[in-house]
């Protein structure tokens, strides 16, 4: 029972007071204000104790005035000094926190497409309910696009497809990412009720009937997709391996198709 006041004080001090949507943000001014408010009564009590000792020693001629004026001055100084010191340190902490968050974002994000990279996909999968459906998507004959038109056009094709995949993923609640090169992934939990097969057929159709305009050049491309439906207690890596085998089969059958394992 005695720990409850300390828990409430801890929660009061550290609970973020600024929010960006559902994401809590650290507020240096808010944190400094809370610390300063807590320091004022501590400083006042110490001052009152000092005055009491001074009175007993006969060093205070006007105790009431000393207590009233001294308390006001002590409270003001305690709040001001505590706020200044805490705010300066909180700003430094916020910069460190922002740097860490930026580092985490960069470590999980593909710089070209802004999709999750392989690590980001693996981290996100841990938050999904199994079993999972996994689709590995490969841009057909991407090397020949690079060789024929150059890497700038190849990057434009990658970005174009990533945008299409991301838009479809956001609309249907899929986890999408870039595994590397021209290979992408789309993941759906069975709990969402989405059937990955028609979604991938729709994606393939959209890509087939659209092109990429870059430097006055229009490039048409297609995709091949391998799908694996996960089973209970089957790990993500196992489902991914079966999806990769289905992708290999789609390529061997002539590309521009969706194959299920």
N, C-alpha and C positions, 0 to 999 in steps of 0.2 A: 504493500500500500504506500510506503514512503517513497517508492520510485516513481509514482504517478506524477507529482509536480515536476520532477526532473525531466520526465518524458515529455510533458507538455511544454516545458521550456525549450527542450531540444527541438521539438517539432515547430515551435514558434520561430526559432532562430533560423532553421534550415529549410523550412518549407518554402518553395519558390512562390513569389507573389506576382510574377509576370508570366503570362502564358501566350504562346503563339499557336492558336488553335488548341489542340489537345497536348501540345508539347510544352512542358515546363521549361522556363528559362531562368537563368540565374540573374538576379538584379543587384548590382553592387550598392546602389543607393538604398534599396529596400533592406538588404542585409545589414548595412551600416546603421540604418535607423533602428532596426530591431536590437542590435547589439548595444547601441547607445542608450536606448530606453531601459535595457536591463542593467546597464552600468550605473545609471543615475541613482537608484535606491541603494546600491552597494556603496557608492561614494558618500551619499548622505548619511548612511548608517555609520560609516567609518568616521565621518566628520563629527557626528553626534557623540560617538564614543570618545573622540579626542577632546571635545568640549567638556564632556563629563569628567574626564581625568584632570583637565586644566582647572575646572571649577573646584575640585577636591583639593587641588594644590594651591588654590587661591590666586591663580594667575588671570582670572577673568573678572573684570569689574562689573560688567553689565551682561550677565548670562543670557537674558532674553533677547537682547539686541544681537549679541554675538551668534546666538542660535538661529534667529530669523534671517539676518543678513547673510551669515555664513552659509546657511543651507541653500539659499537662493544662488549665491555665487558658486558654491560647490556643485550644485546641480547643473548650472549653466556650463561651467568649465568641464565637468565630467562628460556631458553630452557632446560638447563641441570637440574636445580632444579625442574622445572615443570615436565619434563619427568620422573625423578627419583621418585618423590612423586606420580604422577599419575600411573606409572607402578606398583609400590608396591601395591597400592590400587586396581588396575585393576586385578592383579593376585589373590588377595584375593576375589574379586568379581567373577572372573571366577571359582574359586574353589567352591564358594557358588552356582553359577549357575549350575555347573556340578553335584553337590550334589542334587540339586533340580530336574534336568532332570533325574538323576538316580532314585530318589525317585518316580517320576511320572511314569517312565518305569516299576519299580518294582510293583507299585500299579495297573498297568494295564495288567501285564503279568503273566501267569501261570509259576511258577518256574520249574516245571518238564518238560513241553512240549515246553516252550517258545512261546506258542500261546497266544492270547489275553484271559484274564480271563473274568468273567461275567461283571465286571466294564468296562474293556477295550472294550468289545463288545458293551455295551450300549453307551459308548462315541463315538465309531466309527459309530454306526448306525445313530447318529445325523448328520453325514456328507453325508449320502446316500440319494438319491432321492427316495421318496415313489411313488407308493406302493412297498412293499418289499415281496420277497418270502423267507420263513424261513424253514429250515430243522433241526430238532433235531435228533441227532444220538446217539444211545446207544450201547455200546458193550454188546453183549448177554452173560448172565450168568457170568458176570465178577467176582462176589463173589466166584463162584465155582473155577475159575482160581486161585484166591488168596488162597483159602482154600486148593486146590490140590497141587499147586506148590510154594506157598509162595509169599510174597509181592514184592520181587525183580523181579520175573517173571511177576507179575501183572503190575509193573511199566514199564517193558520192552514192554508189550503189549500196554500200554497206549502211550508210546513214539513212538512205531512203527506205531500205527494208526494215531497219531498226525502228524507224518512225511508224511504219505500218504495223509491225509486230507490237510495239508499245501501245498504240491506240487500241488495237484489238484486245490486248491483255487488260488494259484499264477498263474497257467496257464490259468484259466478261469475267473479271476477277482472277486473271491468271498471273502467275509469277513468271516473268520473262527475263532473259538475260543473254549475254554474248559469251559463249564458252571460249572463243578465240578464233582469229581468222574470219572465215566466212561461215562459221558454225554457231548456231543459236539454239536456245532451249526455251520451251514453254511447259509450265508445270501446273497441274490442277489437282486439288484435293478432291476426293470423292464426296466430301461434305458439301461442296459447292453445287453439286448436281450437274456440272457441265460435262458434256461429252466431247472429248478432245478431237475425235475423228472428224465430225462435221466442221468444227472450228478450223482445223488444219486444212480441210478441203476448201473452205472459204478463203483462208489466207493464201493458199496456192493459186486459187482463181483470181484473186485481187492482184497478186504479183504478176501473173501471166498476162493480164490484160492492161497492165500499166507499164510505163517506162520511166527512165531517169533522164532528165535533161541536164547536161553539163557541158559548158563551153561549146554551145551550139551543136552538141552531139546528143542524139537520143539513143539510149541503150536499153534494149529489152532483155529481160532475164527471167529465169524460172527458178523454182526451188524444189528440192526433194525433202520428204519428211518421213522419219521413222518414229512410230508410236509404240509405247509399251504401257499396258494397263497394270498397275501395281496390285499386289496381293497383300493380305494382312500379314504383318510382321516381316515384310520384304523391305530391305533398306533402299534408300534413294540410289546408292551406287549400283545396286543390283538391277533396279528398274532402268537406270540410265544405260547400263551395259546392254540390256535387251533392246532398248530403243535404238542404240547405236547399231546393233545387228540388223534391225529393221531398216534403218537408213541405208546401210550398205546394200541391202536387197533392193531398195527403191532405186538406187543408182545403177545396179546391175541390170535392172529391168528397163532401163532407158531414161531414167530421171524424169523430172517434172511430174511426180506422183507422190501419193501418200500410201505408206505400207504400215500395217500393224503387225507387231510381233505375235 
